[in-house]
């Protein structure tokens, strides 16, 4: 891969971000994000969106070198209601825009007949179900092997697939941090086109493989309780072990200087 792309990205890194718990967030409401994405086209220069939650924040604090993957994102949106609530107590209020809501809005209101979507997914069945539900959209998909972060050739293959399949929207949905690593490496290649979203399991809510929490739980910040109830074996340790380091980070933030 060589050369630079001439196209500019519709989504560009905003100079004014709010720093909270070591991460720089974009404080946009969902409708503002959707308005920006409405302008995205498949020939745009490559950009990507990250949606950090508590698990991401704790991991980033332990591995600060990986912060670059988030700082280089064109949009960094708070995916956690608890994080949003905590941010208000230290004078750095964040907005709350989840990857799941963003993904749903794109499929419900932005995608048009003839649009191209590229998928980096954990299972081919996800792509097959999306194709069946949205036959007017062209899908290209790639399934990296398990443990892709430890396989340089597989990482390169995922990046090359995105480069070779420009799309209006690119969903990198294989969990964190592997999704963000692939997005950052794709950006570094200088050859990709389209707008990528690192959105975890969000596509599985679209396909029906997972059930979203009721609206009232989302509004009240209790979605995490629904997720634990529906996937206890996978998630209980993540939530339990994230609390102590999160409280430590919050305490340091509370004792630090206030303001944006």
C-alpha positions as CSV (number, residue, x, y, z in Angstrom):
1,X,0.0,0.0,0.0
2,X,1.4,3.4,-0.9
3,X,0.5,6.9,-1.7
4,X,-1.9,9.4,-0.1
5,X,-5.6,9.9,-0.6
6,X,-6.6,13.3,-2.0
7,X,-10.1,13.2,-0.6
8,X,-10.9,14.9,2.7
9,X,-13.1,13.3,5.4
10,X,-16.5,14.6,6.2
11,X,-15.9,14.0,9.8
12,X,-12.7,15.8,11.0
13,X,-11.2,15.9,14.5
14,X,-12.8,18.7,16.3
15,X,-10.3,21.0,18.1
16,X,-12.5,21.7,21.1
17,X,-13.0,18.5,23.1
18,X,-13.8,17.9,26.8
19,X,-11.2,15.9,28.7
20,X,-12.6,13.5,31.3
21,X,-10.8,10.6,33.0
22,X,-7.9,11.1,30.6
23,X,-10.0,10.8,27.4
24,X,-11.0,13.7,25.1
25,X,-14.7,13.5,24.2
26,X,-16.9,15.3,21.7
27,X,-19.9,16.8,23.4
28,X,-22.5,16.5,20.6
29,X,-26.1,15.4,20.9
30,X,-27.1,12.4,18.8
31,X,-29.1,14.5,16.3
32,X,-25.9,16.6,15.7
33,X,-23.9,13.5,15.0
34,X,-26.6,12.2,12.6
35,X,-26.6,15.5,10.8
36,X,-22.9,15.2,10.3
37,X,-23.1,11.6,9.1
38,X,-25.9,12.4,6.7
39,X,-23.2,14.1,4.6
40,X,-20.8,11.1,4.6
41,X,-20.1,9.5,1.2
42,X,-18.1,6.5,0.1
43,X,-15.4,8.6,-1.6
44,X,-14.7,10.7,1.5
45,X,-11.3,10.4,3.1
46,X,-11.2,7.9,5.9
47,X,-12.4,8.8,9.3
48,X,-13.6,6.8,12.3
49,X,-15.8,7.1,15.4
50,X,-15.2,5.6,18.8
51,X,-17.7,5.2,21.6
52,X,-15.9,4.5,24.9
53,X,-17.7,3.1,27.9
54,X,-16.5,2.4,31.4
55,X,-14.6,-0.7,30.4
56,X,-12.7,1.3,27.7
57,X,-11.8,4.1,30.2
58,X,-10.4,1.7,32.8
59,X,-8.4,-0.2,30.1
60,X,-7.0,3.1,28.7
61,X,-5.9,4.3,32.1
62,X,-3.9,1.0,32.5
63,X,-2.6,1.2,28.9
64,X,-2.1,4.9,28.2
65,X,-0.2,4.3,25.0
66,X,-3.4,3.2,23.4
67,X,-5.0,6.6,23.9
68,X,-3.8,7.6,20.5
69,X,-6.4,5.4,18.9
70,X,-9.1,7.4,20.6
71,X,-7.5,10.8,20.2
72,X,-7.1,10.3,16.5
73,X,-10.8,9.4,16.0
74,X,-12.9,12.1,14.3
75,X,-15.6,11.6,16.9
76,X,-15.2,10.3,20.4
77,X,-18.6,9.9,22.0
78,X,-19.5,8.8,25.5
79,X,-21.3,5.5,25.4
80,X,-21.9,5.3,29.2
81,X,-24.7,6.9,31.3
82,X,-22.7,6.5,34.5
83,X,-19.7,8.3,32.9
84,X,-22.0,11.1,31.8
85,X,-23.4,11.5,35.3
86,X,-19.9,11.5,36.9
87,X,-18.7,14.1,34.3
88,X,-21.3,16.6,35.5
89,X,-20.0,16.4,39.1
90,X,-16.6,17.7,38.1
91,X,-17.7,20.5,35.7
92,X,-16.9,18.7,32.5
93,X,-20.4,17.6,31.3
94,X,-20.5,15.0,28.6
95,X,-23.4,14.1,26.3
96,X,-24.5,10.5,26.0
97,X,-24.5,8.9,22.5
98,X,-24.4,5.2,22.4
99,X,-22.9,3.1,19.6
100,X,-26.1,1.1,19.5
101,X,-28.3,4.1,19.1
102,X,-26.0,5.5,16.4
103,X,-26.0,2.3,14.5
104,X,-29.8,2.0,14.6
105,X,-30.2,5.6,13.4
106,X,-27.9,5.0,10.5
107,X,-29.7,1.8,9.4
108,X,-33.2,3.4,10.0
109,X,-32.7,6.8,8.5
110,X,-29.4,7.4,6.7
111,X,-28.8,4.4,4.5
112,X,-30.3,4.7,1.0
113,X,-30.8,2.3,-1.9
114,X,-27.5,1.8,-3.6
115,X,-25.3,2.6,-0.6
116,X,-22.3,0.5,0.1
117,X,-21.5,-0.8,3.6
118,X,-18.3,-2.6,4.7
119,X,-18.4,-4.9,7.7
120,X,-15.7,-6.2,9.9
121,X,-17.6,-8.7,12.0
122,X,-17.0,-11.7,14.2
123,X,-19.4,-14.0,12.4
124,X,-20.5,-14.3,8.7
125,X,-24.1,-14.8,9.9
126,X,-24.3,-11.2,11.0
127,X,-23.6,-10.0,7.4
128,X,-26.0,-12.6,6.0
129,X,-28.8,-11.3,8.2
130,X,-28.1,-7.7,7.3
131,X,-28.1,-8.5,3.6
132,X,-31.5,-10.2,4.0
133,X,-33.0,-7.3,5.9
134,X,-31.5,-4.5,3.7
135,X,-31.5,-5.9,0.2
136,X,-31.2,-2.5,-1.4
137,X,-27.8,-1.9,0.3
138,X,-24.6,-3.5,-1.0
139,X,-22.6,-5.2,1.8
140,X,-19.0,-6.3,1.8
141,X,-17.7,-8.2,4.9
142,X,-14.6,-9.7,6.4
143,X,-14.4,-12.0,9.4
144,X,-10.9,-11.8,11.1
145,X,-9.7,-14.8,13.1
146,X,-10.1,-14.9,16.9
147,X,-7.2,-13.2,18.6
148,X,-6.6,-10.9,15.7
149,X,-4.5,-8.5,17.8
150,X,-1.8,-11.2,18.2
151,X,-1.8,-12.0,14.5
152,X,0.0,-9.2,12.5
153,X,-1.0,-10.8,9.1
154,X,-4.6,-10.9,10.2
155,X,-4.5,-7.3,11.3
156,X,-3.1,-6.3,7.9
157,X,-5.7,-8.3,6.1
158,X,-8.5,-6.5,7.9
159,X,-7.0,-3.1,7.1
160,X,-6.4,-4.1,3.4
161,X,-10.1,-5.3,3.2
162,X,-11.3,-1.8,4.3
163,X,-8.9,-0.1,1.8
164,X,-10.1,-2.4,-1.0
165,X,-13.8,-1.9,-0.2
166,X,-14.5,1.8,0.1
167,X,-18.0,2.4,1.6
168,X,-20.2,5.1,2.8
169,X,-20.2,3.5,6.3
170,X,-17.8,0.9,7.7
171,X,-18.8,-1.0,10.8
172,X,-15.9,-2.4,12.7
173,X,-17.8,-4.6,15.2
174,X,-15.4,-7.2,16.7
175,X,-15.1,-5.7,20.2
176,X,-12.6,-3.5,21.9
177,X,-9.7,-2.8,21.6
178,X,-9.3,-4.7,18.4
179,X,-11.9,-2.6,16.5
180,X,-10.1,0.6,17.5
181,X,-6.7,-0.8,16.6
182,X,-8.0,-1.7,13.1
183,X,-9.5,1.7,12.7
184,X,-6.4,3.5,13.7
185,X,-4.2,1.3,11.4
186,X,-6.6,1.9,8.5
187,X,-6.3,5.7,9.1
188,X,-2.5,5.4,9.2
189,X,-2.5,3.6,5.8
190,X,-3.6,6.8,4.2
191,X,-5.5,4.9,1.5
192,X,-9.0,4.1,2.8
193,X,-12.3,5.9,2.1
194,X,-15.4,6.1,4.1
195,X,-16.6,6.7,7.7
196,X,-15.9,3.8,10.1
197,X,-17.7,3.2,13.4
198,X,-16.3,1.1,16.2
199,X,-19.5,-0.1,17.7
200,X,-19.0,-3.4,19.5
201,X,-22.1,-5.6,19.4
202,X,-24.4,-3.0,18.0
203,X,-25.0,-4.8,14.7
204,X,-26.4,-7.8,16.7
205,X,-29.2,-5.6,18.0
206,X,-30.0,-4.8,14.3
207,X,-30.0,-8.5,13.3
208,X,-32.0,-9.5,16.4
209,X,-29.2,-11.7,17.8
210,X,-29.3,-9.7,21.0
211,X,-32.2,-7.8,22.7
212,X,-31.7,-4.2,23.7
213,X,-32.8,-2.9,27.0
214,X,-36.2,-1.3,27.3
215,X,-36.3,2.4,26.5
216,X,-36.9,3.4,30.2
217,X,-33.8,1.5,31.2
218,X,-31.7,3.3,28.6
219,X,-33.0,6.7,29.7
220,X,-32.4,6.0,33.3
221,X,-28.9,4.7,32.8
222,X,-29.8,1.2,33.8
223,X,-29.0,-0.5,30.5
224,X,-25.9,-2.2,32.2
225,X,-28.3,-4.0,34.5
226,X,-30.2,-5.4,31.5
227,X,-27.0,-6.5,29.9
228,X,-25.8,-8.4,33.0
229,X,-29.2,-10.0,33.3
230,X,-29.1,-11.2,29.7
231,X,-25.4,-12.1,29.5
232,X,-24.3,-12.8,33.1
233,X,-21.5,-15.2,32.3
234,X,-19.8,-12.9,29.8
235,X,-20.3,-9.6,31.6
236,X,-20.5,-9.9,35.4
237,X,-16.7,-9.9,35.9
238,X,-16.2,-7.0,33.5
239,X,-18.7,-4.8,35.5
240,X,-17.6,-5.9,38.9
241,X,-13.8,-5.5,38.3
242,X,-14.3,-2.1,36.5
243,X,-15.8,-0.4,39.5
244,X,-12.7,0.0,41.8
245,X,-10.4,1.4,39.1
246,X,-13.2,3.7,37.9
247,X,-13.8,5.1,41.3
248,X,-10.0,5.7,41.7
249,X,-9.9,7.6,38.4
250,X,-13.0,9.6,39.4
251,X,-11.4,10.5,42.7
252,X,-8.3,11.7,41.0
253,X,-10.5,13.7,38.6
254,X,-12.5,15.2,41.5
255,X,-9.4,16.3,43.2
256,X,-7.8,17.8,40.1
257,X,-8.4,21.2,38.4
258,X,-11.9,21.9,37.2
259,X,-13.1,23.2,33.9
260,X,-13.0,21.9,30.3
